[in-house]
């Protein structure tokens, strides 16, 4: 049996919005490339948020 893989639009919005949208998708039908792109996007957003927090912490220490 051949399973069909598809690539819905990339997840967007807040973490809660992305989780809700992801929960509505059938995991077995998602392509590896789509899943990898979502992981890359989530990790990039997380990294940016951590950088912003670090900058904010440093600003408070310097002040």
C-alpha positions as CSV (number, residue, x, y, z in Angstrom):
1,X,0.0,0.0,0.0
2,X,1.4,3.4,-1.0
3,X,0.7,6.2,1.3
4,X,0.3,9.7,0.0
5,X,2.4,12.4,1.6
6,X,1.4,16.0,1.4
7,X,2.8,19.4,2.4
8,X,0.2,21.8,4.0
9,X,1.1,25.4,4.4
10,X,3.9,26.0,7.0
11,X,2.7,26.5,10.5
12,X,2.4,30.1,11.6
13,X,1.3,32.1,14.6
14,X,1.9,31.7,18.3
15,X,3.2,28.5,19.8
16,X,-0.4,27.6,20.9
17,X,-1.7,28.3,17.4
18,X,0.9,26.2,15.8
19,X,0.3,23.3,18.2
20,X,-3.4,23.5,17.5
21,X,-2.9,23.5,13.7
22,X,-0.4,20.6,14.0
23,X,-2.8,18.5,16.1
24,X,-5.4,18.8,13.3
25,X,-3.0,17.2,10.7
26,X,-2.7,13.4,10.2
27,X,0.9,12.7,11.2
28,X,1.3,9.7,8.9
29,X,0.5,11.8,5.8
30,X,3.1,14.5,6.4
31,X,6.3,14.5,4.4
32,X,9.7,14.4,6.0
33,X,10.7,17.5,4.2
34,X,7.6,19.4,5.6
35,X,8.3,18.1,9.1
36,X,11.9,19.1,8.9
37,X,11.0,22.6,7.7
38,X,8.6,23.0,10.7
39,X,11.4,21.9,13.1
40,X,13.9,24.3,11.5
41,X,11.4,27.2,11.8
42,X,10.5,26.4,15.4
43,X,14.2,26.1,16.4
44,X,15.0,29.4,14.7
45,X,12.2,31.2,16.4
46,X,13.3,29.7,19.8
47,X,16.8,30.8,19.2
48,X,15.7,34.3,18.3
49,X,13.6,34.5,21.5
50,X,16.5,33.2,23.6
51,X,18.8,35.8,22.0
52,X,16.3,38.6,22.8
53,X,16.0,37.4,26.4
54,X,19.8,37.3,26.7
55,X,20.1,40.9,25.4
56,X,17.4,42.0,27.8
57,X,19.1,40.4,30.8
58,X,22.5,42.0,29.8
59,X,20.8,45.4,29.6
60,X,19.4,45.0,33.1
61,X,22.8,43.9,34.4
62,X,24.6,46.9,32.7
63,X,22.0,49.3,34.0
